[in-house]
Amino acid sequence: MRLFLFDDRATDDWRPFALTRPCGELRFGDRLLRERIEAFVGLRAEATLSRAWLTRFSEAGAPPVRDRTRPLPPGDRLLLSSRFVPARGTHWRTPEGSRSHLLLCEGEAIGAWLPAGVEDPGEEWLSRPDEMPGARALDLAGTRLRNVWDLVGRNPDRLAEDLAEAVATDLPPGAHRIGTGPIRLARDVVVEPGVLFDTRHGGVRLDEGVEVRSGARLAGPLHAGPGSRLLGGSYECVSAGPRSYMRGEIEESIVLGYANKAHDGFLGHALIGRWVNLGAMTTNSDLKNNYGPVRLGGPEGEIETGLVKLGCLIGDHVKSAIGTMINTGTVVGAGANLFGDERPPKWVPPFAWGHAAGSPSYDRDRFLATAATVLGRRGVDADQDTLAWLGACWDEARRRADR
């Protein structure tokens, strides 16, 4: 059996992340969406079927991306939407017989089981999964994320559930705790004296190579991926991928990994892409002064989210200048550099050089050279595949801007 994830038209609009990565490579709870589906199926994904320019996508551990207009390889195929979140404790069971099955979650199509010999559903179906003539319906337990901001709004509950059954380890010398939730520390985690673990609302898990500096307060549910550094401050309900360097006050936020927020400043109800660098005292607002629902910025205007708290969505490889103030519901496109005398608008286009109206685009060659330097600082090789992927994203952003 071959497992394929697919991005549909809904995830195509998951700005700012859909420009640079298949949406299964976004974090939700203590792992990536793709990793949740792989655990459910018990099989590594062979590929993600997604947008054409992402066929150059190159990231360690991720499967390749196939243009969803191309036919699939032969054999038994399981197709699952990258925004499908299986219920905990459930596992895929292959249907018997040679008949195809339409997979449903919460009454809507989220995938298909196609035995060998059955034709592919085609790009139109992958873009808007719906009925499949002749197929049996099969309900799968779980949920389907509808909007990109669901990742932020629903992450606290998901993360708490993920960490509830963690196997507890001993508390390091000099550290303190409040609450009875599980604390799971990898063997080589370094926790300096004076760190407080608050597990009254969820567990804490620190993976291999994590460092926690003295004076930090870690309030669960909280997960820090391998090689992360918690440099001081207050962390509450944080889900961080590998090599995330963080300091200051961070609340109910997701960091995909390899990001740098090594200075003071507030980050709340935010989703931060990979290789982001937030300058000292960069701060975002996550609550409107009238306590009303937050509207998210976008190229066609603002979008109602229904959330009372929502900070910012910051794409891959974004940089912010010292003291940058980010408004509620701001979306910053991939590769943008935030600097200027005014507060950034609620929609900053990808690869913007400065955030004032009419700012030019970040020069392609200079962006790629900077990206290579940034990757090298974390010991990651900016090989030709990586540069081709980022260059293809720059090209696609320019193509859209010129339309």
C-alpha positions in Angstrom: 0.0 0.0 0.0 1.2 3.5 -0.8 0.2 6.5 1.3 -0.2 9.9 -0.3 -1.2 13.2 1.4 -2.8 15.9 -0.6 -3.4 19.6 -0.4 -6.8 20.8 -1.6 -7.9 24.3 -2.6 -8.7 25.2 0.9 -5.1 24.6 2.1 -3.9 26.6 -1.0 -5.3 29.6 0.8 -3.5 28.9 4.1 -1.4 32.1 3.9 1.4 32.7 4.4 2.6 29.1 4.7 1.1 27.6 1.5 3.6 29.5 -0.6 6.6 27.7 0.8 5.5 24.3 2.1 2.9 21.6 1.8 0.5 22.0 4.6 1.2 18.6 6.1 4.5 20.1 7.2 2.8 22.5 9.6 2.9 21.8 13.4 -0.2 21.0 15.4 0.2 19.9 19.0 3.4 18.0 19.5 4.0 17.0 15.9 3.5 17.8 12.3 0.1 17.2 10.6 1.9 14.7 8.3 3.3 12.8 11.2 -0.1 12.4 12.8 -1.4 10.8 9.6 1.6 8.6 9.3 1.1 7.4 12.9 -2.5 6.7 12.1 -1.8 4.7 9.0 1.4 3.1 10.3 3.2 4.0 7.1 5.5 6.7 5.9 4.0 9.0 3.3 5.4 8.4 -0.2 4.7 11.9 -1.3 2.4 14.9 -0.8 0.3 15.9 -3.8 0.4 19.7 -3.9 1.0 22.9 -5.8 3.3 22.7 -8.9 6.1 24.9 -7.7 6.5 23.0 -4.5 7.8 19.9 -6.4 11.2 21.4 -5.4 10.3 21.4 -1.7 13.3 20.1 0.2 13.3 19.7 4.0 14.9 17.0 6.1 12.5 14.2 7.0 9.8 15.3 4.7 8.6 13.2 1.7 8.9 14.7 -1.8 6.1 16.7 -3.3 4.3 15.7 -6.5 2.3 18.0 -8.7 -1.3 17.0 -8.0 -2.0 17.1 -11.8 0.2 14.1 -12.4 -1.1 10.6 -12.4 -0.3 8.4 -9.3 1.9 5.3 -9.4 0.0 2.0 -9.7 -0.9 -0.3 -6.8 -3.1 0.1 -3.7 -3.2 3.8 -2.8 -4.5 5.6 0.3 -5.1 9.3 -0.2 -5.6 11.5 2.8 -6.1 15.2 3.1 -3.2 16.9 4.8 -5.6 18.8 7.1 -7.2 15.6 8.4 -6.4 15.1 12.1 -7.1 11.5 13.2 -8.6 10.8 16.6 -6.1 9.7 19.2 -5.9 5.9 19.6 -7.4 5.2 16.2 -5.6 3.3 13.4 -6.2 2.7 9.7 -7.8 -0.7 8.7 -7.6 -1.5 5.0 -11.0 -2.4 3.6 -11.4 -5.9 2.2 -12.3 -6.5 -1.4 -11.4 -4.6 -4.6 -13.9 -1.8 -4.4 -12.7 1.8 -3.8 -13.9 3.7 -0.7 -14.6 7.4 -0.2 -13.3 8.4 3.2 -15.3 10.8 5.3 -14.7 12.8 8.4 -17.4 14.8 10.1 -19.6 14.2 7.1 -17.2 15.6 4.5 -14.7 13.9 2.1 -11.1 13.8 3.4 -9.6 11.0 1.3 -10.0 7.8 -0.7 -8.9 4.2 -0.7 -8.1 3.1 -4.2 -7.2 -0.6 -4.7 -4.9 -1.6 -7.6 -6.5 -1.2 -10.9 -8.8 1.7 -9.9 -8.2 4.9 -11.7 -7.0 8.1 -10.0 -9.6 10.6 -8.9 -7.8 13.3 -10.8 -6.7 16.8 -10.0 -10.2 18.3 -9.8 -11.2 15.8 -7.1 -8.0 16.4 -5.2 -8.6 20.1 -5.3 -12.2 19.8 -4.1 -12.8 16.3 -2.7 -16.4 15.3 -3.0 -18.5 12.4 -4.1 -16.9 9.5 -5.8 -19.3 7.5 -8.0 -19.3 3.8 -7.3 -17.3 4.1 -4.1 -18.4 2.9 -0.7 -18.4 5.5 2.1 -16.2 4.9 5.1 -16.2 7.2 8.1 -12.9 8.0 9.9 -12.9 9.3 13.5 -11.1 12.6 13.9 -11.5 16.2 12.7 -10.7 18.3 9.7 -9.0 21.7 10.1 -10.9 24.2 8.0 -8.8 27.4 8.3 -5.1 28.2 8.9 -6.1 29.9 12.2 -7.5 26.7 13.5 -3.9 25.6 14.1 -3.6 28.4 16.6 -7.1 28.3 18.1 -7.2 24.6 18.6 -3.6 23.9 19.5 -3.9 24.2 23.3 -6.4 21.4 23.6 -4.5 19.2 21.1 -1.2 19.8 22.8 -2.7 19.0 26.2 -4.1 15.8 24.9 -0.8 14.8 23.3 1.2 15.3 26.5 -1.4 13.8 28.9 0.1 10.3 28.7 3.8 11.3 28.8 6.0 9.1 30.9 7.3 11.3 33.8 11.0 11.6 34.6 12.8 13.0 37.6 12.9 16.8 38.2 16.5 18.2 37.7 18.3 19.4 40.8 17.4 23.0 41.6 14.3 23.1 39.5 10.8 23.6 41.0 7.3 22.5 40.1 3.7 23.4 40.6 1.0 20.9 39.7 0.9 17.1 39.1 1.0 16.9 35.3 3.8 14.8 33.7 7.2 16.2 33.0 9.2 14.3 30.4 12.8 15.2 29.9 15.2 13.5 27.4 18.4 12.2 29.0 20.6 15.0 27.7 18.3 18.0 28.5 20.1 20.7 30.5 17.9 22.6 33.0 19.7 25.2 35.1 18.8 25.8 38.7 15.8 28.1 39.3 13.6 26.9 36.5 9.9 26.5 37.4 7.7 23.8 35.8 4.0 24.6 36.1 1.9 21.6 35.1 -1.4 22.5 36.6 -2.9 22.8 33.1 -0.9 20.2 31.2 2.4 18.3 30.9 5.8 19.5 29.7 8.1 17.6 27.3 11.6 18.6 26.4 13.3 16.6 23.6 16.9 15.7 23.1 19.5 18.5 23.5 17.1 21.1 24.9 18.6 23.8 27.1 16.6 25.8 29.7 18.2 28.8 31.3 17.8 29.9 34.9 14.7 31.9 35.7 12.5 30.4 32.9 8.9 29.5 33.8 7.5 26.6 31.7 3.7 26.3 31.9 2.1 23.3 30.3 1.0 22.1 28.0 4.4 22.7 26.5 6.7 20.9 24.0 10.1 21.9 22.9 11.7 20.0 20.0 15.3 18.7 19.7 18.1 21.2 20.2 15.8 24.1 21.3 16.9 26.7 23.8 14.6 28.4 26.3 16.7 31.4 27.2 14.6 32.9 30.0 11.1 34.3 30.5 7.6 32.9 30.6 6.4 30.2 28.2 2.8 29.1 28.4 1.2 26.6 26.1 4.0 26.6 23.5 4.5 24.0 20.7 8.0 24.4 19.3 9.8 22.4 16.6 13.5 21.6 16.5 16.2 24.2 17.1 13.8 26.9 18.3 15.6 29.6 20.3 13.2 31.6 22.4 13.2 34.2 25.1 10.6 36.7 26.6 6.9 36.1 27.1 5.4 33.5 24.7 1.8 32.4 25.1 -0.3 29.9 23.1 2.0 29.9 20.1 3.4 27.5 17.6 7.0 27.7 16.3 7.7 25.4 13.4 11.4 25.2 14.1 14.8 26.7 13.5 13.5 30.1 14.5 15.3 32.8 16.5 13.5 34.8 19.2 16.4 35.2 21.5 15.4 38.5 23.1 12.7 40.0 25.1 9.3 40.8 23.7 5.8 39.3 23.7 4.6 36.7 21.3 1.0 35.5 21.7 -1.5 33.3 19.8 0.9 33.2 16.9 2.2 30.8 14.3 5.8 31.3 13.4 7.4 29.6 10.3 10.8 28.1 10.0 14.0 30.2 9.8 12.3 33.3 11.2 14.4 35.8 13.1 12.5 38.3 15.3 14.6 41.2 16.3 15.0 42.3 19.9 11.7 43.5 21.5 9.6 42.5 18.5 6.1 42.3 20.0 2.7 41.4 18.7 -0.8 42.2 19.9 -3.3 39.2 20.2 -6.4 41.0 21.5 -8.4 43.9 20.1 -9.1 46.9 22.4 -12.8 46.2 22.1 -12.4 42.5 22.7 -14.2 41.7 19.5 -13.4 38.9 17.0 -10.1 39.3 15.2 -10.0 39.8 11.4 -7.0 38.4 9.7 -5.1 40.3 7.0 -4.9 39.1 3.4 -4.2 40.4 -0.1 -7.9 40.6 -0.9 -8.9 42.3 2.4 -9.5 41.2 5.9 -11.0 37.8 6.9 -13.3 37.2 9.8 -11.9 34.4 12.1 -14.4 34.4 15.0 -11.5 34.2 17.4 -11.2 36.8 20.2 -7.5 36.1 20.5 -5.3 35.8 17.4 -1.9 37.4 17.1 0.1 36.9 13.9 1.0 34.4 11.2 4.6 34.8 10.1 5.9 32.9 7.1 9.2 31.1 6.6 12.4 33.1 6.5 10.8 36.3 7.7 13.1 38.9 9.5 12.0 41.7 11.8 13.9 44.8 12.9 14.5 45.7 16.5 11.4 47.0 18.3 8.9 45.9 15.6 5.3 46.2 16.8 2.9 43.8 15.1 -0.9 44.4 15.2 -3.6 41.9 15.9 -4.4 39.6 13.0 -1.3 40.4 11.0 -0.1 38.0 8.2 3.5 38.4 7.1 4.4 36.6 3.8 7.4 34.4 3.5 10.8 36.0 3.1 9.7 39.5 4.1 11.9 41.9 5.9 10.0 44.1 8.4 11.6 47.5 9.0 10.4 51.0 8.8 9.1 53.9 10.8 5.5 52.7 10.9 3.8 49.6 12.2 3.5 46.9 9.6 0.1 46.6 7.8 -2.1 43.6 8.5 -1.0 42.0 5.2 2.7 42.1 4.3 3.4 40.5 0.9 6.0 37.7 0.6 9.6 38.9 0.0 8.7 42.5 0.8 11.8 44.6 1.5 10.4 46.9 4.2 6.8 47.1 5.1 5.8 50.6 4.0 3.3 51.0 1.2 5.0 50.5 -2.2 8.1 48.8 -0.8 10.2 46.9 -3.3 10.6 43.1 -3.3 13.6 41.5 -1.7 16.2 40.9 -4.5 16.1 37.2 -5.4 19.8 36.5 -5.3 20.3 38.5 -2.1 17.4 36.6 -0.5 18.9 33.2 -1.4 22.4 34.3 -0.2 21.0 35.4 3.1 19.0 32.2 3.5 22.1 30.1 2.9 24.0 32.1 5.6 21.1 31.6 8.1 20.9 27.9 7.5 24.7 27.5 7.9 24.5 29.2 11.3 22.5 26.2 12.5 24.7 23.6 10.8 22.2 23.0 7.9 23.7 22.8 4.4 22.0 25.1 1.9 22.3 22.6 -1.0 21.1 23.1 -4.5 17.8 21.5 -3.8 17.1 23.9 -0.9 18.0 26.9 -3.0 16.0 25.7 -6.0 12.9 25.3 -3.7 13.3 28.8 -2.2 13.9 30.3 -5.6 10.8 28.6 -7.0 8.8 30.2 -4.1 10.3 33.6 -4.9 9.4 33.1 -8.6 5.8 32.1 -7.8 5.4 35.2 -5.5 6.6 37.4 -8.3 4.3 35.8 -10.8 1.3 36.5 -8.6 2.4 40.1 -8.0 2.7 40.7 -11.7 -0.8 39.4 -12.6 
